[in-house]
C-alpha cells in the first residue's frame, strides 16, 4: 500500500497487544505495515496511547534514526513472536519477551492532577536507550498473555482479513474486525448469493 494513503492504525482489537499484532495486516488490496521504520514505530505508539507525543519528540531528538530503525526491526520480531503465541504456540520461548521486560526503568511519581487539590500517584518510565521503547509494548503483551482469557481471542472471519480482536461483547459472538468493513462485506456477499439462488 502506498505510504501516503496508508490509513491510521486499526485499533479495533479491544486489547493493546492485539492492536500491536494488527500493526501489519492484509487489508483491501494488500499488506499494510505501520512499523516500517523507527518514525513509523513512534507514530504508531502515540496513536495507540503507549507513549505520549512528548516522548515521541524527545526520542527523535535523543536517539539516532538508525537506532530507532533497529528498534522497529526488533518490534516486528516481537510481533511475529506474539502471532505465533496467539496462533497456539504456547510453548513459544518467552525469552524474547522476558529479556525486554528485565530492562525496565519504571518508577513511581506523585503529580498534580487536574483539580488543584488532587494528587496523582502513577508510574512513569525512563527511556535511556532507543530499545527502551519496546518496554510499553512488552508490558501490554505480558498482560495479554497472562491475564486475558484467550478463548475470546479471535481472528476476523473476513475471507482475506488478518486482523485479530479480543471479543468483549456481552454474548461473545463478535465475528468481524469491524461491522462497517468486513461485516458489511459479508452481508453484501450473502445478499448477492441469496439473489443469485432466487434469480
N, CA, C and O of each residue as an XYZ file, in Angstrom:
796
protein
N       0.849     -1.184      0.000
C       0.000      0.000      0.000
C       0.887      1.236      0.000
O       1.885      1.285      0.718
N       0.529      2.236     -0.801
C       1.330      3.455     -0.900
C       1.296      4.180      0.429
O       0.231      4.396      1.008
N       2.485      4.559      0.911
C       2.603      5.092      2.257
C       1.753      6.337      2.479
O       1.185      6.511      3.558
N       1.656      7.215      1.466
C       0.935      8.466      1.710
C      -0.584      8.283      1.762
O      -1.302      9.228      2.092
N      -1.084      7.095      1.446
C      -2.512      6.837      1.590
C      -2.771      5.765      2.654
O      -3.894      5.283      2.799
N      -1.743      5.407      3.379
C      -1.925      4.417      4.444
C      -2.885      4.990      5.483
O      -2.708      6.121      5.937
N      -3.900      4.212      5.860
C      -4.851      4.719      6.859
C      -4.215      4.758      8.244
O      -3.129      4.220      8.459
N      -4.907      5.400      9.175
C      -4.483      5.342     10.569
C      -4.512      3.886     11.018
O      -5.239      3.079     10.441
N      -3.728      3.537     12.046
C      -3.736      2.149     12.533
C      -5.144      1.695     12.902
O      -5.965      2.474     13.386
N      -5.396      0.412     12.661
C      -6.681     -0.181     13.029
C      -6.604     -0.590     14.498
O      -6.050     -1.640     14.820
N      -7.142      0.211     15.369
C      -7.126     -0.059     16.808
C      -8.505     -0.585     17.206
O      -9.277      0.084     17.892
N      -8.785     -1.807     16.749
C     -10.129     -2.380     16.858
C     -10.175     -3.614     17.752
O     -11.228     -4.231     17.906
N      -9.044     -3.973     18.338
C      -8.925     -5.285     18.957
C      -9.456     -5.369     20.386
O      -9.606     -6.468     20.919
N      -9.741     -4.237     21.013
C     -10.119     -4.218     22.426
C      -9.033     -4.826     23.304
O      -9.302     -5.353     24.383
N      -7.801     -4.739     22.814
C      -6.636     -5.171     23.585
C      -5.401     -4.571     22.925
O      -5.212     -4.713     21.717
N      -4.561     -3.902     23.711
C      -3.396     -3.206     23.152
C      -2.394     -4.160     22.510
O      -1.788     -3.818     21.495
N      -2.207     -5.350     23.081
C      -1.263     -6.308     22.499
C      -1.753     -6.796     21.145
O      -0.961     -6.953     20.215
N      -3.060     -7.038     21.029
C      -3.602     -7.469     19.739
C      -3.576     -6.323     18.732
O      -3.374     -6.556     17.541
N      -3.777     -5.094     19.191
C      -3.618     -3.955     18.281
C      -2.189     -3.908     17.751
O      -1.969     -3.602     16.580
N      -1.219     -4.210     18.610
C       0.179     -4.279     18.171
C       0.341     -5.388     17.133
O       0.997     -5.186     16.111
N      -0.243     -6.542     17.382
C      -0.149     -7.643     16.423
C      -0.781     -7.247     15.089
O      -0.322     -7.674     14.029
N      -1.834     -6.430     15.145
C      -2.518     -5.974     13.934
C      -1.782     -4.826     13.239
O      -2.282     -4.292     12.248
N      -0.605     -4.438     13.738
C       0.125     -3.323     13.112
C       0.693     -3.700     11.748
O       1.272     -2.859     11.060
N       0.532     -4.939     11.364
C       0.747     -5.376      9.978
C      -0.433     -6.270      9.649
O      -0.743     -7.196     10.398
N      -1.089     -5.998      8.539
C      -2.237     -6.833      8.194
C      -2.494     -6.777      6.694
O      -2.067     -5.860      5.993
N      -3.205     -7.790      6.240
C      -3.710     -7.785      4.875
C      -5.063     -7.113      4.924
O      -5.947     -7.525      5.675
N      -5.222     -6.076      4.120
C      -6.480     -5.357      4.139
C      -6.705     -4.745      2.766
O      -5.791     -4.163      2.182
N      -7.913     -4.877      2.257
C      -8.210     -4.317      0.940
C      -7.435     -5.039     -0.143
O      -7.660     -6.220     -0.408
N      -6.516     -4.308     -0.766
C      -5.769     -4.870     -1.891
C      -4.377     -5.376     -1.543
O      -3.667     -5.851     -2.429
N      -3.966     -5.289     -0.287
C      -2.620     -5.752      0.023
C      -2.257     -5.569      1.487
O      -3.094     -5.268      2.337
N      -0.975     -5.765      1.739
C      -0.473     -5.670      3.109
C      -0.283     -4.205      3.504
O       0.119     -3.370      2.695
N      -0.580     -3.925      4.752
C      -0.305     -2.610      5.341
C       0.673     -2.844      6.478
O       0.450     -3.708      7.326
N       1.752     -2.082      6.500
C       2.751     -2.157      7.567
C       2.838     -0.793      8.232
O       3.208      0.194      7.596
N       2.496     -0.740      9.517
C       2.561      0.531     10.237
C       3.888      0.719     10.972
O       4.135      1.794     11.519
N       4.750     -0.309     10.996
C       6.017     -0.200     11.716
C       7.167     -0.489     10.748
O       8.007     -1.351     11.006
N       7.191      0.235      9.645
C       8.227      0.032      8.633
C       9.587      0.545      9.051
O      10.608      0.009      8.620
N       9.621      1.586      9.892
C      10.891      2.154     10.361
C      10.674      2.777     11.741
O       9.584      2.695     12.307
N      11.710      3.390     12.261
C      11.627      3.953     13.603
C      10.585      5.046     13.744
O       9.867      5.091     14.743
N      10.492      5.927     12.758
C       9.494      7.001     12.812
C       8.086      6.416     12.800
O       7.207      6.892     13.518
N       7.873      5.384     11.984
C       6.570      4.707     11.958
C       6.240      4.120     13.326
O       5.113      4.241     13.808
N       7.239      3.479     13.950
C       7.013      2.871     15.261
C       6.572      3.918     16.282
O       5.602      3.715     17.012
N       7.295      5.040     16.328
C       6.936      6.101     17.268
C       5.530      6.627     16.997
O       4.755      6.839     17.929
N       5.201      6.836     15.730
C       3.877      7.323     15.366
C       2.797      6.325     15.784
O       1.768      6.712     16.337
N       3.039      5.031     15.514
C       2.065      4.004     15.888
C       1.887      3.973     17.405
O       0.763      3.845     17.890
N       2.979      4.089     18.157
C       2.896      4.042     19.618
C       2.113      5.227     20.178
O       1.377      5.074     21.152
N       2.264      6.405     19.574
C       1.492      7.572     20.015
C       0.005      7.325     19.743
O      -0.833      7.539     20.619
N      -0.315      6.875     18.528
C      -1.721      6.655     18.176
C      -2.349      5.546     19.020
O      -3.563      5.525     19.226
N      -1.520      4.630     19.503
C      -2.002      3.524     20.330
C      -1.975      3.846     21.822
O      -2.293      2.995     22.653
N      -1.594      5.078     22.157
C      -1.518      5.530     23.557
C      -0.508      4.756     24.394
O      -0.681      4.621     25.605
N       0.550      4.245     23.757
C       1.609      3.574     24.511
C       2.698      4.557     24.944
O       3.392      4.329     25.935
N       2.840      5.647     24.196
C       3.715      6.746     24.601
C       2.992      8.052     24.288
O       2.028      8.081     23.522
N       3.474      9.118     24.890
C       2.888     10.436     24.620
C       3.602     11.085     23.439
O       4.674     10.642     23.025
N       3.003     12.123     22.913
C       3.643     12.904     21.845
C       4.958     13.490     22.346
O       5.921     13.565     21.584
N       5.020     13.907     23.610
C       6.266     14.444     24.174
C       7.382     13.404     24.145
O       8.529     13.737     23.847
N       7.059     12.153     24.452
C       8.072     11.088     24.416
C       8.518     10.832     22.985
O       9.698     10.588     22.738
N       7.574     10.887     22.031
C       7.957     10.715     20.620
C       8.956     11.784     20.201
O       9.987     11.469     19.607
N       8.660     13.042     20.505
C       9.538     14.149     20.126
C      10.897     14.010     20.808
O      11.934     14.196     20.172
N      10.894     13.684     22.096
C      12.153     13.527     22.836
C      12.970     12.369     22.270
O      14.194     12.464     22.176
N      12.310     11.285     21.897
C      13.011     10.121     21.336
C      13.650     10.461     20.002
O      14.779     10.050     19.733
N      12.939     11.211     19.159
C      13.509     11.602     17.866
C      14.720     12.518     18.051
O      15.651     12.502     17.246
N      14.694     13.313     19.117
C      15.822     14.193     19.414
C      16.994     13.424     20.022
O      18.151     13.664     19.679
N      16.681     12.500     20.924
C      17.695     11.812     21.719
C      18.367     10.651     20.995
O      19.560     10.416     21.187
N      17.618      9.919     20.165
C      18.135      8.698     19.553
C      18.328      8.885     18.052
O      17.562      9.593     17.399
N      19.364      8.241     17.517
C      19.639      8.347     16.078
C      18.559      7.630     15.279
O      17.881      6.738     15.788
N      18.408      8.034     14.018
C      17.432      7.382     13.141
C      17.764      5.901     13.000
O      16.860      5.066     12.969
N      19.054      5.565     12.914
C      19.450      4.156     12.784
C      19.040      3.360     14.009
O      18.535      2.245     13.879
N      19.250      3.918     15.210
C      18.878      3.168     16.420
C      17.362      2.995     16.494
O      16.886      1.953     16.945
N      16.601      3.993     16.061
C      15.142      3.861     16.045
C      14.693      2.838     15.002
O      13.760      2.069     15.235
N      15.372      2.837     13.839
C      15.045      1.835     12.816
C      15.361      0.428     13.316
O      14.629     -0.516     13.020
N      16.457      0.285     14.078
C      16.803     -1.023     14.660
C      15.734     -1.484     15.644
O      15.407     -2.670     15.701
N      15.190     -0.543     16.419
C      14.113     -0.884     17.367
C      12.868     -1.323     16.601
O      12.165     -2.233     17.041
N      12.587     -0.693     15.470
C      11.430     -1.096     14.661
C      11.596     -2.539     14.177
O      10.627     -3.298     14.139
N      12.822     -2.915     13.808
C      13.089     -4.302     13.390
C      12.813     -5.255     14.552
O      12.191     -6.301     14.369
N      13.282     -4.884     15.756
C      13.043     -5.720     16.939
C      11.549     -5.783     17.266
O      11.047     -6.826     17.686
N      10.845     -4.676     17.076
C       9.402     -4.661     17.333
C       8.690     -5.624     16.375
O       7.774     -6.337     16.783
N       9.103     -5.645     15.121
C       8.477     -6.565     14.160
C       8.761     -8.017     14.536
O       7.898     -8.877     14.361
N       9.970     -8.304     15.054
C      10.285     -9.666     15.528
C       9.411    -10.039     16.719
O       8.923    -11.164     16.817
N       9.220     -9.081     17.624
C       8.359     -9.316     18.780
C       6.924     -9.558     18.325
O       6.223    -10.396     18.893
N       6.493     -8.837     17.318
C       5.142     -9.023     16.763
C       4.999    -10.426     16.164
O       3.972    -11.077     16.352
N       6.022    -10.890     15.447
C       5.994    -12.248     14.884
C       5.890    -13.288     15.993
O       5.165    -14.276     15.866
N       6.630    -13.054     17.093
C       6.572    -13.974     18.231
C       5.152    -13.989     18.810
O       4.616    -15.056     19.108
N       4.547    -12.812     18.967
C       3.200    -12.728     19.521
C       2.198    -13.429     18.615
O       1.274    -14.078     19.104
N       2.366    -13.307     17.307
C       1.467    -14.003     16.370
C       1.539    -15.509     16.574
O       0.517    -16.194     16.627
N       2.779    -16.020     16.688
C       2.951    -17.466     16.889
C       2.312    -17.892     18.202
O       1.659    -18.934     18.264
N       2.492    -17.103     19.245
C       1.911    -17.415     20.549
C       0.385    -17.423     20.458
O      -0.265    -18.346     20.948
N      -0.182    -16.396     19.834
C      -1.634    -16.265     19.736
C      -2.239    -17.361     18.872
O      -3.370    -17.789     19.100
N      -1.481    -17.813     17.881
C      -1.972    -18.874     16.996
C      -1.907    -20.245     17.660
O      -2.339    -21.238     17.074
N      -1.372    -20.306     18.873
C      -1.408    -21.580     19.595
C      -0.071    -22.154     19.973
O      -0.014    -23.242     20.546
N       1.020    -21.458     19.670
C       2.333    -21.973     20.057
C       2.634    -21.549     21.491
O       3.542    -20.755     21.736
N       1.854    -22.095     22.446
C       2.023    -21.676     23.836
C       3.344    -22.119     24.427
O       3.739    -21.651     25.495
N       4.030    -23.018     23.740
C       5.361    -23.406     24.192
C       6.408    -22.451     23.624
O       7.607    -22.715     23.707
N       5.948    -21.338     23.045
C       6.867    -20.348     22.489
C       7.880    -19.939     23.552
O       7.548    -19.787     24.727
N       9.109    -19.767     23.115
C      10.177    -19.338     24.013
C       9.863    -17.927     24.511
O       9.750    -16.994     23.716
N       9.723    -17.778     25.812
C       9.383    -16.484     26.400
C      10.581    -15.554     26.519
O      10.433    -14.411     26.953
N      11.764    -16.024     26.140
C      12.994    -15.252     26.331
C      12.948    -13.888     25.631
O      13.400    -12.892     26.196
N      12.418    -13.837     24.431
C      12.370    -12.563     23.706
C      11.594    -11.515     24.515
O      11.958    -10.339     24.530
N      10.532    -11.951     25.182
C       9.717    -11.034     25.981
C      10.377    -10.726     27.323
O      10.464     -9.566     27.724
N      10.837    -11.755     28.009
C      11.415    -11.538     29.340
C      12.725    -10.757     29.281
O      13.049    -10.030     30.220
N      13.478    -10.895     28.196
C      14.719    -10.113     28.046
C      14.410     -8.617     27.958
O      15.145     -7.795     28.506
N      13.335     -8.271     27.277
C      12.944     -6.859     27.176
C      12.456     -6.359     28.533
O      12.878     -5.299     28.994
N      11.574     -7.114     29.166
C      10.986     -6.687     30.439
C      12.032     -6.539     31.544
O      11.862     -5.718     32.446
N      13.099     -7.313     31.485
C      14.137     -7.263     32.519
C      14.881     -5.934     32.533
O      15.562     -5.618     33.509
N      14.761     -5.163     31.477
C      15.492     -3.893     31.361
C      14.620     -2.678     31.686
O      14.989     -1.546     31.375
N      13.466     -2.913     32.309
C      12.521     -1.820     32.522
C      13.046     -0.776     33.500
O      13.764     -1.094     34.447
N      12.672      0.478     33.252
C      13.077      1.624     34.065
C      11.855      2.322     34.647
O      11.717      3.540     34.536
N      10.973      1.550     35.267
C       9.764      2.123     35.857
C      10.075      2.768     37.204
O      10.932      2.292     37.949
N       9.382      3.835     37.501
C       9.462      4.441     38.830
C       8.106      5.069     39.141
O       7.308      5.331     38.241
N       7.863      5.303     40.417
C       6.610      5.912     40.851
C       6.798      7.396     41.052
O       7.871      7.844     41.456
N       5.760      8.162     40.771
C       5.829      9.608     40.956
C       4.486     10.137     41.449
O       3.440      9.525     41.230
N       4.536     11.266     42.107
C       3.323     11.965     42.535
C       3.260     13.254     41.737
O       4.208     14.039     41.741
N       2.141     13.476     41.048
C       1.986     14.693     40.247
C       0.669     15.375     40.606
O      -0.234     14.770     41.184
N       0.593     16.629     40.249
C      -0.634     17.398     40.461
C      -1.669     16.967     39.435
O      -1.368     16.895     38.244
N      -2.866     16.684     39.877
C      -3.945     16.311     38.972
C      -4.613     17.537     38.380
O      -4.141     18.657     38.575
N      -5.707     17.337     37.659
C      -6.449     18.447     37.049
C      -7.043     19.370     38.104
O      -7.066     20.590     37.941
N      -7.516     18.774     39.178
C      -8.064     19.536     40.302
C      -6.883     20.041     41.137
O      -5.954     19.280     41.407
N      -6.907     21.288     41.542
C      -5.786     21.873     42.294
C      -5.435     21.089     43.549
O      -4.290     21.116     44.001
N      -6.413     20.390     44.113
C      -6.155     19.667     45.361
C      -5.893     18.180     45.128
O      -5.571     17.460     46.073
N      -6.022     17.715     43.906
C      -5.866     16.290     43.629
C      -4.413     15.960     43.313
O      -3.761     16.648     42.528
N      -3.925     14.911     43.928
C      -2.594     14.389     43.615
C      -2.775     13.038     42.942
O      -3.678     12.272     43.278
N      -1.900     12.764     41.990
C      -1.992     11.518     41.233
C      -0.732     10.696     41.487
O       0.387     11.172     41.295
N      -0.931      9.470     41.916
C       0.142      8.503     42.165
C       0.210      7.596     40.946
O      -0.730      6.844     40.688
N       1.293      7.651     40.198
C       1.355      6.858     38.973
C       2.782      6.451     38.645
O       3.752      6.992     39.176
N       2.871      5.475     37.745
C       4.170      5.014     37.288
C       4.602      5.792     36.060
O       3.787      6.125     35.200
N       5.866      6.072     35.992
C       6.496      6.685     34.821
C       7.613      5.753     34.363
O       7.987      4.819     35.071
N       8.134      6.018     33.182
C       9.207      5.186     32.634
C      10.273      6.096     32.052
O       9.961      7.092     31.399
N      11.523      5.753     32.288
C      12.642      6.483     31.703
C      13.089      5.744     30.442
O      13.245      4.523     30.447
N      13.294      6.499     29.365
C      13.763      5.922     28.099
C      15.225      6.329     27.923
O      15.525      7.385     27.367
N      16.133      5.471     28.409
C      17.562      5.782     28.365
C      18.193      5.392     27.029
O      19.127      6.039     26.555
N      17.662      4.317     26.429
C      18.159      3.830     25.140
C      16.965      3.684     24.201
O      15.823      3.552     24.642
N      17.245      3.711     22.913
C      16.158      3.557     21.941
C      15.417      2.243     22.158
O      14.199      2.185     21.986
N      16.128      1.201     22.528
C      15.492     -0.111     22.737
C      14.489     -0.093     23.887
O      13.629     -0.970     23.968
N      14.589      0.898     24.782
C      13.616      1.015     25.874
C      12.211      1.305     25.353
O      11.233      1.124     26.079
N      12.102      1.750     24.111
C      10.786      1.996     23.524
C       9.979      0.706     23.375
O       8.760      0.751     23.207
N      10.656     -0.441     23.437
C       9.949     -1.718     23.377
C       9.250     -2.054     24.696
O       8.381     -2.925     24.731
N       9.624     -1.367     25.781
C       9.102     -1.705     27.106
C       7.579     -1.581     27.232
O       6.953     -2.508     27.745
N       6.950     -0.480     26.788
C       5.482     -0.436     26.923
C       4.788     -1.489     26.062
O       3.706     -1.963     26.409
N       5.411     -1.855     24.936
C       4.840     -2.912     24.092
C       4.940     -4.242     24.822
O       3.968     -4.994     24.888
N       6.123     -4.533     25.372
C       6.314     -5.784     26.105
C       5.384     -5.861     27.315
O       4.896     -6.937     27.663
N       5.145     -4.726     27.947
C       4.248     -4.698     29.113
C       2.830     -5.111     28.731
O       2.219     -5.924     29.425
N       2.294     -4.561     27.631
C       0.924     -4.926     27.245
C       0.859     -6.368     26.742
O      -0.163     -7.035     26.899
N       1.955     -6.853     26.132
C       1.988     -8.255     25.701
C       1.995     -9.168     26.918
O       1.260    -10.154     26.958
N       2.823     -8.844     27.916
C       2.863     -9.657     29.134
C       1.505     -9.719     29.803
O       1.071    -10.783     30.245
N       0.832     -8.578     29.878
C      -0.505     -8.549     30.460
C      -1.465     -9.413     29.644
O      -2.275    -10.150     30.206
N      -1.370     -9.319     28.326
C      -2.251    -10.096     27.446
C      -2.038    -11.599     27.624
O      -3.005    -12.344     27.783
N      -0.790    -12.050     27.599
C      -0.578    -13.499     27.634
C      -0.848    -14.092     29.015
O      -1.115    -15.288     29.133
N      -0.782    -13.265     30.062
C      -1.002    -13.779     31.417
C      -2.405    -13.527     31.958
O      -2.891    -14.311     32.773
N      -3.059    -12.470     31.534
C      -4.296    -12.052     32.190
C      -5.550    -12.040     31.323
O      -6.636    -11.743     31.819
N      -5.418    -12.355     30.048
C      -6.597    -12.329     29.165
C      -7.048    -13.762     28.893
O      -6.225    -14.646     28.654
N      -8.346    -13.979     28.932
C      -8.917    -15.284     28.598
C      -8.826    -15.459     27.083
O      -9.576    -14.832     26.334
N      -7.914    -16.306     26.640
C      -7.644    -16.440     25.200
C      -8.751    -17.169     24.443
O      -8.728    -17.217     23.213
N      -9.713    -17.734     25.157
C     -10.833    -18.355     24.440
C     -11.674    -17.299     23.737
O     -12.502    -17.632     22.889
N     -11.468    -16.019     24.083
C     -12.227    -14.934     23.454
C     -11.366    -14.135     22.475
O     -11.784    -13.079     21.998
N     -10.172    -14.633     22.176
C      -9.295    -14.002     21.185
C      -9.581    -14.650     19.840
O      -9.475    -15.867     19.684
N      -9.943    -13.824     18.879
C     -10.359    -14.385     17.586
C      -9.758    -13.627     16.410
O      -9.382    -12.459     16.509
N      -9.687    -14.336     15.307
C      -9.316    -13.752     14.025
C     -10.604    -13.378     13.301
O     -11.580    -14.128     13.340
N     -10.611    -12.224     12.644
C     -11.786    -11.791     11.884
C     -12.168    -12.870     10.872
O     -11.298    -13.506     10.278
N     -13.467    -13.071     10.680
C     -13.949    -14.075      9.732
C     -13.963    -13.584      8.291
O     -14.347    -14.331      7.392
N     -13.552    -12.343      8.055
C     -13.442    -11.859      6.677
C     -12.472    -12.741      5.907
O     -11.398    -13.058      6.419
N     -12.822    -13.149      4.684
C     -12.035    -14.141      3.951
C     -10.548    -13.798      3.798
O      -9.702    -14.691      3.842
N     -10.226    -12.516      3.621
C      -8.826    -12.144      3.453
C      -8.299    -11.313      4.622
O      -7.141    -10.895      4.608
N      -9.112    -11.074      5.607
C      -8.720    -10.210      6.715
C      -7.833    -10.973      7.692
O      -8.126    -12.115      8.045
N      -6.753    -10.340      8.124
C      -5.826    -10.964      9.063
C      -5.887    -10.324     10.447
O      -5.046    -10.617     11.297
N      -6.864     -9.459     10.684
C      -6.951     -8.762     11.965
C      -7.489     -9.667     13.070
O      -8.362    -10.505     12.843
N      -6.942     -9.476     14.274
C      -7.356    -10.209     15.466
C      -8.053     -9.260     16.424
O      -7.849     -8.048     16.362
N      -8.875     -9.808     17.311
C      -9.527     -8.995     18.325
C      -9.827     -9.844     19.552
O      -9.845    -11.074     19.491
N     -10.060     -9.162     20.662
C     -10.500     -9.801     21.899
C     -11.998     -9.529     22.000
O     -12.419     -8.377     22.111
N     -12.794    -10.581     21.964
C     -14.245    -10.416     21.960
C     -14.728    -10.080     23.367
O     -14.781    -10.940     24.246
N     -15.078     -8.812     23.558
C     -15.573     -8.360     24.858
C     -17.079     -8.087     24.819
O     -17.635     -7.501     25.748
N     -17.733     -8.519     23.734
C     -19.184     -8.317     23.657
C     -19.879     -9.178     24.710
O     -19.329    -10.179     25.171
N     -21.076     -8.782     25.077
C     -21.813     -9.475     26.147
C     -22.060    -10.944     25.811
O     -21.893    -11.816     26.663
N     -22.460    -11.216     24.567
C     -22.788    -12.601     24.197
C     -21.616    -13.361     23.569
O     -21.761    -14.526     23.197
N     -20.464    -12.712     23.452
C     -19.231    -13.338     22.913
C     -19.458    -13.915     21.511
O     -19.014    -15.020     21.201
N     -20.161    -13.139     20.666
C     -20.436    -13.619     19.308
C     -19.870    -12.692     18.241
O     -20.315    -12.729     17.094
N     -18.909    -11.876     18.595
C     -18.311    -10.985     17.598
C     -17.595    -11.831     16.545
O     -16.885    -12.779     16.880
N     -17.785    -11.483     15.279
C     -17.203    -12.254     14.175
C     -16.254    -11.436     13.315
O     -15.408    -11.996     12.618
N     -16.387    -10.121     13.358
C     -15.685     -9.278     12.403
C     -14.772     -8.278     13.113
O     -15.024     -7.868     14.246
N     -13.705     -7.903     12.411
C     -12.843     -6.845     12.944
C     -13.663     -5.569     13.093
O     -13.510     -4.824     14.061
N     -14.538     -5.331     12.113
C     -15.404     -4.158     12.123
C     -16.650     -4.477     11.315
O     -16.561     -4.969     10.190
N     -17.799     -4.199     11.885
C     -19.043     -4.410     11.138
C     -19.095     -3.521      9.904
O     -19.672     -3.904      8.886
N     -18.498     -2.341      9.988
C     -18.571     -1.416      8.856
C     -17.654     -1.839      7.705
O     -17.806     -1.344      6.588
N     -16.721     -2.733      7.957
C     -15.823     -3.165      6.886
C     -16.109     -4.629      6.548
O     -16.887     -4.905      5.634
N     -15.504     -5.557      7.256
C     -15.670     -6.972      6.922
C     -17.102     -7.463      7.147
O     -17.610     -8.267      6.364
N     -17.748     -6.992      8.199
C     -19.128     -7.401      8.442
C     -20.047     -6.960      7.325
O     -20.919     -7.718      6.899
N     -19.861     -5.736      6.844
C     -20.676     -5.216      5.756
C     -20.404     -5.989      4.462
O     -21.331     -6.297      3.712
N     -19.133     -6.300      4.206
C     -18.810     -7.099      3.008
C     -19.502     -8.449      3.054
O     -20.021     -8.921      2.043
N     -19.510     -9.068      4.221
C     -20.155    -10.379      4.356
C     -21.660    -10.268      4.117
O     -22.255    -11.133      3.475
N     -22.271     -9.205      4.633
C     -23.707     -9.007      4.417
C     -24.017     -8.830      2.937
O     -24.977     -9.406      2.425
N     -23.200     -8.030      2.250
C     -23.397     -7.792      0.810
C     -23.220     -9.099      0.038
O     -24.012     -9.407     -0.852
N     -22.176     -9.873      0.380
C     -21.932    -11.145     -0.310
C     -23.086    -12.118     -0.076
O     -23.501    -12.811     -1.005
N     -23.613    -12.181      1.155
C     -24.739    -13.073      1.453
C     -25.989    -12.637      0.693
O     -26.749    -13.476      0.207
N     -26.203    -11.308      0.588
C     -27.354    -10.789     -0.147
C     -27.251    -11.161     -1.624
O     -28.231    -11.591     -2.233
N     -26.057    -10.992     -2.197
C     -25.863    -11.362     -3.615
C     -26.099    -12.850     -3.839
O     -26.696    -13.250     -4.839
N     -25.619    -13.675     -2.889
C     -25.796    -15.116     -3.026
C     -27.280    -15.497     -2.968
O     -27.731    -16.359     -3.722
N     -28.036    -14.853     -2.072
C     -29.475    -15.117     -1.990
C     -30.169    -14.716     -3.294
O     -31.022    -15.448     -3.795
N     -29.801    -13.553     -3.841
C     -30.390    -13.089     -5.111
C     -30.051    -14.046     -6.247
O     -30.892    -14.332     -7.099
N     -28.800    -14.545     -6.253
C     -28.386    -15.469     -7.309
C     -29.198    -16.759     -7.241
O     -29.616    -17.290     -8.270
N     -29.415    -17.255     -6.040
C     -30.161    -18.503     -5.875
C     -31.642    -18.322     -6.275
O     -32.260    -19.233     -6.825
N     -32.186    -17.151     -5.993
C     -33.591    -16.894     -6.337
C     -33.766    -16.580     -7.817
O     -34.802    -16.873     -8.413
N     -32.737    -15.983     -8.393
C     -32.894    -15.462     -9.732
C     -32.548    -16.350    -10.825
O     -32.659    -15.967    -11.990
